[in-house]
Amino acid sequence: MSAVNDTNFNSAMFLLTGIPGQEDIHLWISVPFCLVYVISVVGNSVILFILRTDTGLHEPMYIFLSMLAVTDLGLSIATMPTTLGTFLFNAREISLDACFAQLFFIHSLSYIESSVLLLMAFDRFIAISHPLRYASILTLPRIAKMGLVCVLRGVAVVFPLPFLLKRSQYCQDNVLSRSYCLNQEIIKMACSDIRVSSIYGFFVTVSTAMLDSLLILLSYVKILKTVLSIASHAECVRALSTCVSHFCAVLLFYIPGIGLSVVQRFGNSSFPLLQILIGYVYLLVLPMMNPIVYSLKSKHLRARIIRALKKRVHQLAPPLVT
């Protein structure tokens, strides 16, 4: 045992896992995973392209949507190499440094997305409660500063985590239950004192995702209060309809995210497959669903996408020979 404890830290490895007990069909399971990644990357890239090239969509709501699309692209790219490597090529080994780097990007991007969803809730609150001051409050310089604060906060709160984890010793089998690295699971692999890492990880969760979710809830309470004061039923429905896409995005983000965090910290091993599926839904399905939800619910964005696709098809179509 002492020989294991004295193992050089930098030579240690973690072993990634696809879906335990289903190793024989990992190649087939990789097909829907590849499809999810393709839809995520293409969907978010199309939204970014439309929002970048169409000046009619250079409004605060769509600028925040572009921030969300960039974050979703980052989450997909952060998990793609190890997930596809595990399922397609059974490439399970990952060094501690690579694992900590992936952990940093996954968590920082998740907290950035939480902040962006909060900004989008604030955008809807201003648009509904103070429509005449909307343009003067959400100016482009102010939006840029808000986006920068989101990025800096997400990076700053997660930055210490890899260094705290690196101080620990890992002398167990180091077999992870997923094909990517998360802080809560890495902490459980340590055989040294993890109190500092665990307390700090909990503090980060409370001060970011949980705080953001409470502020989003407060925003919607104020939105409902404003909407219910509107005399016209048609105007009330129209105002609420502008929040549907964002509300769906919030549910897609927080329900699996909170479920994953609770299961990782306080759950037992009675339902390991459920824990694994929640993790995949949170990090793989979410980036795929956001562009679909916003494309379906925003008629302006949907019209721009359809028009761009028709234009592209027309350019690629061969000319008719007369």
Salt bridges, closest charged atoms under 4 A:
ASP54 OD2 - ARG304 NE 2.63
ASP54 OD2 - ARG307 NH2 3.19
ASP97 OD1 - LYS166 NZ 3.25
ASP123 OD2 - ARG124 NH2 2.88
GLU185 OE1 - ARG178 NH1 3.33
ASP193 OD2 - ARG195 NH2 2.91
ASP212 OD2 - ARG153 NH2 2.46
